[in-house]
Amino acid sequence: MNSIQELIKLKFTSLSFEKKIEIKSLGRPLPTSFNLTQESKKGNKNYQRRFNTELFQKYKWLCGCETTDKLFCFPCVCFDGDLSWSKTGVVDLIHLLSKISKHENSFKRLQNEANLKILGTVNIRNQIDAGYKLGIKRHNEQVSKNRDILEKILNCVKFCGNYELPLRGHDEKVTSKNQGVFRGLIDLCSNLDPNLRDHFQNSVVFKGTSKIIQNELLDCILTVARNQILMEINNSDFVAIIVDETTDVANTFQLTLIFRYEINGKPVERFWGYSNPEGYNAESLTQTILKQINPILEKNPSKLIAQSYDGAAVMSCQNSGVNVRVRETYPFANFIHCYAHQLNLIMTQATSQNKQIKIFFSNLSEIPVFFSNYPQRVAVLDDIVGSRLPRAVQTRWNFNIRTVNTVDEHRESLIECMEKIINISLQNSTINQATGLKRLLTDATFIFWLTIFHKIMPHVDCLYNVVQAKNTYAV
């Protein structure tokens, strides 16, 4: 039979599983000779109270110690409960029933009794082992299959991103002859992978090709990429930012933010994202930039040591440009020239502080735009000039040194080209544009600046090639 003194000394919770099962099987200690008495006095009379052993039958958790003649709670002795019922023992017979009632309803005793009851019992899932394991196996197989399908869809999304291909077509209906690059790529992968083909043919819940799923996948990719960038920035000692401006095909002005830092001694550049400023002034651009970098760097502003922009006047102005405003928050963020920005473009923007030069470059950019995407105009150009004009770049940097050279060398031929287009064209817009460009090509001020920059730009281009050479190092 179990002994209360031994159970307290051994500490039940530290015993082996087999020993615990053995103690549980022996049951609670019920002493054969239990002599718990208590003397009391009321008035001039003395009374002696004696423990009623029938209480052992009424309360199945109640047990006693023959050595000390004290009452204990068997589950609490095993799993550490109330101190008086698990360690010291109860001897107060006057208030015994109230103590028993209070302890029986206590949460700790109920919890200990439940732990004792389930000790050594078999999990019901193990009793139906075959069915349960089969369910787990099928679930794991489905999870593995879903992950494999999702990985292939993600690879298609990343492929479109790497090669700047649109995710969506104009008509993605099943009956459409051209559903777009992404859907076509999915179909190609399905033909090569039987599992993927089976998924798209039979799945009714998740196919992964809907616009909502595509957007969620892109958000997940962005979150993972940004978390990686944040971890790399936190591990770097210094960070630089490169901010550029661009215009998308919808003619929407956007800012791009790139972080530059080092990993294991090698510089890396990480694209962070696009943003749409509310305005085009220095204050609006500054707030847009700070809104992106503050959550990352404001706790350690000294980490930002450099800032670079695309050379626009509002960006790089010495007194009130964006770089000056950023330095109010990040004092060590020095303004430097970006390796990726062509020197002749920077010079173009710098000289555009002169109003006449600004007008000159604006008018000059209209000449290649006039011929772009118009086969009839290009045919006349090829027939008369015999030389193509450089294509206009669809960003603010729509000027190219070759434009200056080509227009200067073929100015007379371009005038003849405009005259022919005016004579043969039936469209009012084309006639108006050609008339304006003809007038421009004969304007004395335009010719003056065209001649000047035709002589200057080749020297700037040579300097650019030297400065931007990979084997050139700062001294």
N, C-alpha and C positions, 0 to 999 in steps of 0.2 A: 504493500500500500504506500501511496505517496506520503511524504512528510512535509509539513509546511516549512519547518526550519531548513530542510534540505533544499526545497524549491527557492526559498529566499536567498540561500547561500550560493546556489548554482547559477542563479539568474537565467530564467527560462529562455529569454529572447536570444541569448548567446549560444544556446545548445544546438547540436546538429538536428537536422530535420527528423532523422530516425528516432533520436532521443525524445524530441517533442511529441512525436506520434505515440511513443511508448507511454509517456506521462499522461497524455490525453486518454489513452485507452485504459489506464489504471483508474481514472476518475478522480474526483475530488476527495481529499482526506476527510473521512468521517470517523472520529475517535470512538472506540468502544466504551471507554470510561472517561466521561467528560464531566469534570466537577467544577463548573463555573458558578460561583455564589457571590452574593454581595450583601453586606450588613448595612442596615439602615435603621434610623431611629425616628419615631414620631411621638412627640410628647415624652411621656415617661416609659414608653414601650419600645423594645428593640425588635426589629424584624430581620429575617434572613430571606433573601430572594435567591431562587435557584433557576438555572437555565432549563427551559423545556426543550428536550431533544426532538420533539415533534416538528420543531421549526426547520430542522434539516430536511424533512420530507416536503414541507410546504415551499421552501425556497431552494431551488436546485443549484444555486450558485454558492450557497452558504456552506462553509466548512469550518473545522476547528483544529486546534493544536493541542494534543494530549500533554505536551511538555509544559506549556505556559498557560493552558486553560483559557485561551483567547479565541475569539471568533474572527474569521477572515472571509474574503471573497475570492473564490478559486480563479475566475478569469482575471481579476485584477492582480492577484499574486503572480500569474503567468505573464501578463502584458503591462504591468506597472500602472496601477490606477490610483485611487484616493489613498493617501498615506496611511490612514488609520485602518483601512480594510486590506491593504497590500503589504505593509511593513510592520507597523506597531501592534495591530490587533485591537479589537473592541471588547471591553469588559463592563461597560455601563449598562446594567440590566434595567435600571429605572427608565431610561429613555431608549431602550433597545428597539422597540417596535417602530418608533419614529425614525430612528437611524436607518433601520432596515428598509422602511418605506421610501425614505429619501434616496438612499443609495441605489435601490432597485430601479428607480426612474432616472437616474443620472445618465447623461450621454456617454461619459467615459466607460461606465460599466457595460452599457449596451453595446458599445463599440468593441470592447474587449471580449464580450461574450460572442459577438458575431465573428471576430477573428478566430476564436477558439473553435467555433462550430465548423468554419470552412477550412480549418487546418487539415490538410491531408485529403480533402475531397477532390474529386476528379472534375476538371472543367467540362461543362456540358458540350462545348465544341469538340473536345477530344473524344467524347462519347459518340459523336456522329462524325468521326474522323474522316471517313472517306468523302462524304459530301462536302464537308467544310474545306478540306484540302483541295478538292476539285474546284470549288468556287474561287479559292485564293489563286489557284493556278490559272484559271480562265481570266480572272481580273488582271493578274500580272501580265499575261500574254496580251490582253487588250491594251493595257497601258504601254507596253513595249511597242506594240504595233502603232498606236496613236503617236508616240514620240517619233517613230521612224517616218511616218507620214508627214508630221509637222516639220521635221528636219528637212525633208525634200521640198516642201512648200517654201520654207525659209530660204533654202538655197536658190530657188527660183526668184524670190524677192530680191535677194542679195545680188544675183546675176544681173537683174534689170538695173539695180542701183549702180553696180560697178561699171556698166557700159552705157549709163545714162539713157536707158530705154523706159518708155512710159509703162506704168503698171496697168493702165486701163485703156481700152479701146473706145471708139465712138459708139460701137454697138456690140455688146457682149452677149446678146441673146443666142440661144442654141441654134437658131436658124440663120444667124449671121455668117456671111462668108469670110469675114475678117473680124475676129473677136479681140484682136489686140495681141501684143507681144507676150504679155504674161500668161494669158489663157492659152496661147499657142505653145508656149514653153511647157506649161502644165500638161497639155495634150501629148507633147513629144515625150516627156518623162513617163507619162502613163503608158505609152506604147512600149517603152523600154523596160518598165518595171511592172510585173504582174500584180504585186501587192498594191501599188498605187492605183492601178487601173481598177482593181476590184473595189478599192475604197470609194472611188468616185462613182462607180456604178451602183453600189449597194448602200452606201452611207446615207442616212436620212437626217442625221442630227448635225454633224460637222463635216463640211467639205473643204473649207479653208479658202474658197475662191471668191466669197462675197466681199463687197466693199468694206463692210463693217469689220470682218475678220482681217482683211488686208491692213486696215488702219490700226487695229489692235496689235497685229504683228509688228508693224512699223514702230508703234509706240514702245513695244517690248524691246525691240532692237535698239531704239534710241536710249531707253533707260539703262540697258546693259552697257552700251557704249559710254554713256556719260558717267556711270558709276566707275567704270574702268579709268576714265580720264581723271575723275576726281581723286581716285586712289593714287594715280601717278603724280598729280599735282601736289597732293599732300606729302608725298615722299620726295619731292624735289625741293631744292633750296631756293631756286629763283624761277620766275615765270615772266614771259613776255606775251603781249597780246598783239595780234595783227587784225585790224578792222578794215574791211573793204566795202565798197558800195557797188551794187549792180542793179540791173533792171531785168526782170524776167520777161518772158514772151508776152505777158499781159500788160507790159509797160508799168509794172508795179515796182516802186523803189524799195530796195531791201538793203540791210546791212548784214554782212557776214562776220562772224567772230571766230578767230583761230587762236588757240593757245600754243605757245612755243616754250619748251623746257627740255631738260636733259634726262635721259635714262641710261644709267651705267656709263656715263661719260659721253653719250652720243645725243646730239640735239634731235628732237622730234617735233613735229607739228600736228596738232589734233584739231580737226574742225568741230566746233561746238554747236553752231546752228545759225539760222536766219532770224532776223527780227525786222519789224516794220515800224520805223519811227513815225511819230505823229506829225512832225514837221521836218524841214530841211535846214533849220538854223542850228547853230552850235549848241544851244541849250537843249533842244530836243534830242539831238544826236548823243550828247553827253549823257542825258538821263537814260536813254535806251541802252547805252553801253554799260553804265554803272548798274543798271537793273539786272544785267546778266552776270557781271563779275563780282558784285558785292557779296552775294551769298557764298561765293567760293573763296574770296580773298580778303574780305573786310576784317576778319579776325587777325590777319597777319599782313597788313598793308605793305610792309617793307619787302615782302616776297616779290611783288610786281616791280621789275627793274627796267622795263622797256615797253614802249608803245609805238606802233607803226600804223600809218594810214595810207590811203591811196593818193595823197597829195592834193586833194581838193582844198581850195582856199579855206573853206569853213572848217575843215579838219585840222589843218596845219598852221593856221594863223598864229603868229608869234605872240600876240597880246591877248586875244580872246578866243582862240580856236579851241577845238575839242581837247587837244593834248594839254593845254594849259588848265582847263577845267578839271580834267581827270587828275592832274597832279595836285589839285587841292585836296583830294582824298587819298591819293597814292603818291606821296612826295618823291619817291625814288624811281618813278616810272618815266625814264628819259625818253624823249622823242627822237627816233632814229629813222633812217631811210630803210625801206624794205627791199630786200634782194630781189623780190619777185616783180617789183614795179620798174618798168622800162624808163630809163633816164630821159629819153626824148619826150615821153608823155608827161613826166614831171616838169620838164622845161616848158612844154606847151601850156600847162596849167599855170606855171609861174608867170610866163609872159602875158597870159590872158588877163592879168591885173590891169593891163592897158586896154581901154575900151575898144579901140580900133582893132587891136590884135584879137580880142575876144570875138568881135564880130567877124573877123577874117576867118578864124578857125570854124566858127559856126557855119558860115556860108560854104567854106571848103568841104565840110562834111556832107553837105547836101548833094554834091556832084556824084559821088559813088552811090548814094542812096537813090538818086534819080534813076540809075541804070539797074539797080538790084531787083531781081525777080520780075523783070519786064523783058521777055525775049525779043519783042519787036524793037525796042530801043537798043538792046545789045547788038542786034543784027546791024543796025545803022552804024553803031560805034565800031563794030568790027570792019565794016565796009569802008569807012572813011579814015578812022584813026589807026586801025590794025593793031590796037593794044588795049587790053582790058584794064579797067580801073580796079584798084584794090577794093575788096568787099568791105562794106561798112560793118564794124563790129557792133553787136547789139548790147552795148553797155555805154557808160559815160565816156569810156576811152575809145571813141569812135574815130580817132585820128591815127593815121599811119604815115610814117615817113615816105613811103612809096607814093602816097596820094599827092604830096607836094611835088615830088619829082615828076610823076606822070603828067599832072596838070600843067606844070611849067614847061615841060618838053613838048606837049601836044596841045597847047592852048589854042593855036590857030585852027587846028583840025577839030577841036572840040566846038569851036564857034561854028564851023561849017556843019558839024554834026547836028548842032541845035537848030540851025536854019533848015536843014532837011527834015528833021522831026516836026518842026512847025508846019512845013509845007505838006507833009504826007499824013499827019495825024488827024483823026476825026474826033478825038476826045478833048474836051475843053480843058480838063485838068492837066493833061499832058502838054497842051499848047501853052497854058499859063506857066507851068513849071519851066519848060524849055525857054520861053521868052525871058523869064527872070534869070535863068542861068546864063543865057547869052549876054544879057545886060551886065551880069556879074563879071563874066570873063573879059569884058571890054572896059571895066571900071578901073580908073587909074590907081586908086587907093588899093584895090585888091591886087592889081598887078605888082605894085610896089612891094607889098608884104609877101607876095608869092615869090618874088625874086630874092628878097632878103632871106627867107627861110629855106629856099632852095640852096642857098650858099651855106647857111648855118647848120642845118639838120644833119648833113653827112658827117660833120666834125663831131656833133653830139653823139651820133650813132657810133663812131669810132671810139669815143671815150666810154660809151656804155659797154661796148664789147670788151674793153680792157678792164673796166671796173667790175663787171659781172663775171669775168672769167673765173673758173673754179680754182685755178692755181694762183689767184691773187689773194694776198693776205694783208690784213691791216697792220700798220707799223706803230 
